Amino acid sequence: MPSFHRMSEPKGKAKQVVELVPGLHHWTLNDSRLGGARSEAYAVVDDDGAVILIDPLPVDEAKLRELGDVTAILLTAGNHQRSAWRLRQSFGAPVWAPENAYGLENTPDFFYVAGNTLPGGLIPFHTPGPVVSMHTLWMQKHPRGVAFVSDLLVHEGDGTPEFVPSEYQDEPLRTRQSVQRILDHLAVDIVCFAHGEPILRDGASALRRALREDLEAPAAPSP
């Protein structure tokens, strides 16, 4: 698997945007940067009808316009800039990125830190490991408890989510700790991955299985 660091917009374009549950939409792409492995992007429609894009991939822009007025673009990490800069120009929507995100090819309109309230009422939860500035976005207002977990795990098919091989992470142990912190602090039902099929029911159980079945967990350093 190629590294997830410092990658710009992939080739190709998604043709469909699918509603997963009310207020949450998704599109996927066979990612040319990852040898054809799939990548995911999401759109949240808030109570006022504003559309917020999360880690957006190339897509038929007419499909996004059908959702409503695109008002913001949120990145979970610097390496998920993807189509953000082109879509910022298309929609006039500001880009939000984590403070200290690296590898960005353009300048975000805003930086955020853990605990800020972002457009759509999303809350960033600092979950380092794959990269130090990675954040999970928590859709706390949604009745189903939606977590966008970025690169913490991948989900191929309908099995247990898995951790990305350690050589492609900055701090593999912190990745596992970040997943545990999500379980400790967020009432997760729906889990949205940057790579792999979203889990739409009882996502917390899937995260627990991922930790329990992890065969590559690094040992904590000796005190």
C-alpha atoms as one frame of an Amber mdcrd trajectory, in Angstrom:
protein
   0.000   0.000   0.000   1.417   3.448  -0.894   2.068   6.029   1.789  -0.837
   8.324   2.703   1.451  11.364   3.047   1.585  14.414   0.749  -0.865  13.362
  -1.925  -2.784  15.785  -4.097  -6.062  15.292  -5.942  -6.609  11.810  -7.363
  -7.591  11.194 -10.969 -11.072  10.154 -11.984 -14.433  11.421 -10.804 -17.260
   9.882  -8.799 -20.593   9.918 -10.603 -22.937   9.355  -7.682 -23.503  10.803
  -4.214 -25.511   8.447  -1.996 -27.498   9.355   1.119 -26.456   6.988   3.911
 -28.904   8.293   6.494 -30.794  11.599   6.646 -28.295  14.453   6.592 -25.275
  12.310   5.683 -24.115  11.678   2.111 -21.189   9.697   0.710 -19.238   9.119
  -2.482 -16.356   6.816  -3.276 -13.586   6.547  -5.851 -11.020   3.959  -6.892
  -8.040   6.069  -5.920  -5.290   6.341  -8.531  -2.822   7.402  -5.841  -3.369
   4.172  -3.891  -3.120   1.649  -6.684  -6.881   1.646  -7.213  -7.827   1.083
  -3.557 -11.011   2.904  -2.632 -11.222   6.271  -0.918 -14.305   7.914   0.606
 -15.669  11.430   0.931 -18.716  12.780   2.708 -21.185  15.648   2.782 -23.226
  16.726   5.783 -26.418  18.747   5.346 -27.180  20.763   8.474 -30.553  21.830
   9.852 -30.472  25.039   7.783 -29.783  23.180   4.544 -26.117  24.178   4.333
 -23.812  21.522   2.865 -20.432  20.783   4.476 -17.923  18.644   2.569 -15.528
  16.375   4.475 -12.229  15.287   2.859 -13.781  15.757  -0.610 -12.794  13.638
  -3.607 -13.397  14.469  -7.273 -17.103  14.198  -8.049 -19.662  15.418 -10.558
 -20.265  18.841  -9.002 -23.884  18.866 -10.146 -24.505  16.067  -7.653 -23.218
  18.258  -4.834 -25.310  21.211  -5.967 -28.382  19.002  -5.761 -27.754  18.677
  -2.011 -27.913  22.423  -1.410 -25.554  25.347  -0.877 -21.989  24.158  -0.203
 -20.779  26.460   2.575 -17.633  24.804   4.007 -14.973  22.185   3.329 -13.443
  20.365   6.312 -10.201  18.385   6.265  -9.429  15.762   8.898  -5.688  16.016
   8.153  -3.322  17.747   5.754  -2.940  14.629   3.638  -6.690  14.670   2.917
  -6.715  17.924   0.954  -7.742  15.938  -2.148 -10.154  18.152  -4.183 -10.517
  20.834  -1.503  -8.783  23.654  -3.352 -10.595  23.141  -6.651 -13.971  22.819
  -4.913 -13.238  25.936  -2.863 -12.909  27.799  -6.133 -16.033  26.191  -7.617
 -18.324  26.851  -4.651 -16.671  29.790  -2.914 -16.646  27.716   0.267 -13.868
  28.210   2.847 -11.523  25.357   3.745 -10.913  24.392   7.370  -7.821  22.343
   8.275  -6.249  21.185  11.558  -3.710  23.441  13.182  -0.185  22.246  12.294
  -1.447  20.199   9.339   1.469  19.568   7.008   1.766  18.817   3.310  -0.915
  21.337   2.337  -0.600  22.626  -1.223  -2.597  25.784  -0.516  -3.525  27.918
   2.477  -6.736  27.083   4.360  -9.137  29.860   5.198  -9.296  28.693   8.803
  -7.389  26.386  11.132  -9.080  24.484  13.934  -8.047  22.719  17.125  -9.722
  19.988  19.154 -12.941  21.125  20.779 -13.751  23.921  18.321 -17.237  23.978
  16.850 -16.957  23.702  13.077 -19.574  24.340  10.371 -22.474  21.937  10.622
 -21.899  21.683  14.370 -19.096  19.154  13.899 -16.580  18.854  16.730 -12.928
  17.918  16.060 -11.485  15.276  18.366  -7.685  14.993  18.223  -6.793  11.435
  17.164  -3.093  11.308  16.261  -1.238   8.253  15.094  -1.378   8.017  11.313
  -0.171  11.650  11.391   0.180  13.875  14.418  -2.419  16.451  13.299  -5.185
  13.966  12.407  -8.646  14.607  13.841 -11.849  12.630  14.051 -14.895  14.774
  13.320 -17.822  14.116  15.633 -21.319  14.856  14.344 -22.759  15.203  17.805
 -26.079  16.700  16.714 -27.007  13.679  14.624 -29.279  11.260  16.502 -27.161
   8.314  15.326 -23.791   9.565  16.647 -21.561   9.859  13.542 -17.742   9.742
  13.720 -15.556  10.490  10.707 -12.408   8.616  11.751 -10.116   9.589   8.868
  -7.166   7.156   8.498  -7.351   5.556  11.953  -8.761   2.395  10.373  -9.730
   1.078   6.958 -12.780  -1.055   6.257 -12.646  -3.430   3.329 -15.835  -5.311
   2.575 -18.108  -6.008   5.531 -15.553  -7.424   7.962 -13.832  -5.948  10.998
 -12.063  -2.624  10.400  -8.292  -2.901  10.286  -5.353  -0.665  11.083  -3.181
   0.585   8.259   0.213  -1.211   8.267   2.544   0.399  10.780   5.116   1.481
   8.197   2.553   3.931   6.797   1.829   5.553  10.163   3.797   8.114  12.121
   2.972   6.549  15.519   1.114   3.213  15.322   0.689   2.904  19.083  -0.976
   6.319  19.285  -3.379   5.230  16.536  -4.624   2.411  18.762  -4.840   4.779
  21.715  -6.855   7.227  19.603  -9.400   4.534  18.728  -9.709   3.646  22.402
 -10.234   7.309  23.287 -13.066   7.508  20.758 -14.725   4.567  22.483 -14.162
   6.141  25.891 -15.563   9.561  25.020 -17.923   9.403  22.017 -21.247   7.561
  21.740 -20.493   6.187  18.274 -23.117   4.448  16.162 -22.129   5.334  12.551
 -18.445   5.182  11.583 -17.258   6.855   8.383 -13.810   5.867   7.133 -11.536
   7.694   4.703 -10.943   4.329   3.040 -13.657   1.693   3.044 -17.360   1.121
   3.446 -19.041   3.158   6.203 -20.567   1.228   9.110 -24.147   2.386   9.663
 -25.079   0.494  12.812 -23.329  -0.269  16.126 -20.029   1.189  14.997 -18.665
   1.139  18.537 -18.747  -2.665  18.514 -16.788  -2.665  15.251 -14.141  -0.415
  16.767 -13.857  -2.696  19.787 -13.425  -5.707  17.512 -10.721  -3.887  15.605
  -8.736  -3.396  18.793  -9.389  -6.926  20.023  -8.425  -8.592  16.729  -5.438
  -6.350  15.999  -2.480  -8.589  15.148   0.052  -5.803  14.667  -0.403  -3.791
  17.849   2.960  -2.337  18.913   3.951  -2.740  22.528   4.067   0.299  24.735
   7.613   1.492  25.487   9.094   0.463  28.813   8.742   3.080  31.551
